[in-house]
Amino acid sequence: METSGESAASVGSSRDPNSSGPGGVRIFDLGREALNLTLAVAPERNARTIARLETLRLTLMKLEAGSCVMQHKSQHQISIQTVSGHVVLHTPAALADLPAGRIAVLERSAMHDIEALADSTILITVCISAPPAAARMQPDRGGQLALDVWSDEGGASSTQRKGTAHGTR
């Protein structure tokens, strides 16, 4: 086992966010990954998912100074870590100053936007999970229990019937 650093073969730019390294370990050089992002696609920001697992997604986003990711929310818990630069996270209840090295964690459905005070790179971690049990199983008007099936993007893609509210199938 190497202790002073990772081998050149195990660290680098990820091309396939679904691929796994030896022993199921994935290692990323965030500085190198950030260099690979260009601002050519969208002048104010560009993003790339560097890892996509069943319950976790890592997305690196580059923001130009003065740009903003407009207000939105995620159906999953997320973290936003400033890798380089300086961003401000706005929520209806608070303002979080996130210079390089700082991280914010948001609960599911927390409205937020992100403002870049300087050219910045942020790492967005999405913990993909099912909605709380109360939101998943709810009787519809016909007495049937409806179970939302969540798509990879986190939105409900279909509804399955799971018996009646009284437990019969």
Buried (B, 14 or more C-beta within 10 A) or exposed (E): EEEEEBEEEBBBEBEEBEEEEEEEEBEBBBEEBBEBBEBEEEEBBBBBBBBBEEEEBBBBBBBBBEBBBEEEBBBBBBBBBBBBBBBBBBBEEEEBEBBBEBBBEBEBEBEBEBBBBBBBBBBBBBBBBBBEEEEBEEEEEEEBBBBBEBEEEBEBEEEEEEEEEEEEE
